[in-house]
Amino acid sequence: SVLALNGKIRVVGEKMFASNGKKVDFASALKSCEEVGGTLATPMNEGENKAVMDIVKHYNQYAYLGIKEGETAGQFKYLNGTPLNYTKWHQYEPNGKGKEKCVEMYTDGTWNDEQCNKDRLTICEL
């Protein structure tokens, strides 16, 4: 399988978060998660955010989340289009004003809006 799961795995409630340790752009990361029947890690509460942060810290790499900016600048949504019901923005973020459509997680667990063409750690939610 694409995710050889020799990286870190975290389970929270019904969700499992796993990383293959690879750094790729947003589209490639999403594709590799979809290929194994999942999606990009999308923390919906503090516990899930901490689980993803544990993986981010393990690799010491920022990771893309399954969140993108909608039509309105500064308004972020889940990949299925529903509005966010939990956020953990870094201070003064999001600040891309429509130019940074993707969201990454820092090693401290906070979020930043970022361009989608950067190479970031792939963490899937299964």
C-alpha positions in Angstrom: 0.0 0.0 0.0 1.1 3.6 -0.5 1.2 4.3 3.2 3.6 1.7 4.4 2.6 2.9 7.9 6.1 2.5 9.2 5.7 6.1 10.3 3.6 7.3 13.1 0.0 6.3 13.7 -2.3 7.9 16.2 -5.9 6.8 16.9 -8.5 9.2 18.4 -12.0 8.0 18.8 -13.2 6.7 15.4 -10.3 8.3 13.5 -6.8 7.0 12.7 -4.1 9.4 11.6 -1.1 8.0 9.8 1.9 9.4 7.9 4.2 7.9 5.4 6.8 10.5 6.3 6.8 11.9 2.7 6.8 15.6 1.9 4.8 16.7 -1.2 2.5 19.4 -2.3 -1.1 19.6 -1.3 -2.6 17.9 -4.3 -0.2 15.0 -4.2 -0.7 14.6 -0.4 -4.5 14.5 -0.8 -4.2 12.0 -3.7 -2.0 9.6 -1.7 -4.5 9.7 1.1 -7.5 9.1 -1.2 -5.7 6.2 -2.8 -5.7 4.4 0.6 -9.4 5.3 1.2 -8.8 8.3 3.4 -8.4 12.0 3.2 -5.9 14.6 4.6 -5.9 14.9 8.4 -8.7 17.1 9.4 -8.7 17.8 13.2 -12.2 18.6 14.4 -11.4 19.0 18.1 -8.5 19.4 20.5 -7.9 15.7 20.9 -7.6 15.1 17.2 -5.5 18.2 16.8 -3.1 16.9 19.4 -2.9 13.5 17.7 -1.9 15.2 14.4 0.5 17.4 16.2 2.2 14.4 17.7 3.0 13.1 14.2 4.1 16.6 13.1 6.5 16.8 16.0 7.8 13.2 15.4 8.9 14.2 11.9 9.6 17.8 12.9 7.9 18.9 9.6 4.9 21.1 9.0 1.9 19.2 7.5 -1.1 20.1 5.3 -4.5 19.7 6.8 -7.7 18.8 5.0 -8.9 22.4 5.0 -9.0 24.9 2.1 -10.0 28.5 1.7 -13.5 28.9 0.1 -14.6 31.5 -2.4 -14.5 34.3 0.3 -10.9 35.3 1.3 -10.2 34.3 4.9 -13.1 31.9 5.1 -11.8 28.3 5.4 -13.8 25.1 5.0 -13.4 21.4 5.2 -12.7 19.7 1.9 -16.3 18.7 1.6 -17.3 22.4 1.7 -18.7 22.6 5.2 -17.6 25.5 7.5 -15.0 24.8 10.2 -16.4 24.0 13.6 -13.0 23.9 15.3 -9.9 26.0 14.6 -6.4 26.4 16.1 -5.0 29.3 14.1 -1.5 30.6 15.0 -1.6 34.2 16.3 -2.3 36.7 13.5 -3.3 33.9 11.1 -4.9 33.4 8.6 -3.4 36.3 6.8 -3.0 35.2 3.2 -6.1 37.2 2.1 -7.0 34.8 -0.7 -3.4 34.1 -1.8 -2.8 31.2 0.6 -5.6 28.6 0.0 -4.2 25.7 2.0 -3.7 25.2 5.7 -0.6 23.7 7.4 0.0 22.7 11.0 3.1 24.0 12.8 5.1 21.8 15.2 3.3 23.5 18.1 -0.1 22.3 16.8 -1.3 25.7 15.6 -2.4 26.4 12.0 -1.2 28.7 9.3 -2.7 29.5 5.9 -0.1 28.7 3.2 0.2 28.3 -0.6 -0.7 24.8 -1.8 2.6 24.3 -3.8 4.9 23.9 -0.9 6.2 20.4 0.1 4.7 19.4 3.4 4.4 16.2 5.4 1.6 13.9 4.3 -0.7 12.9 7.2 -3.8 11.0 6.3 -7.0 10.4 8.2 -8.5 6.9 7.8 
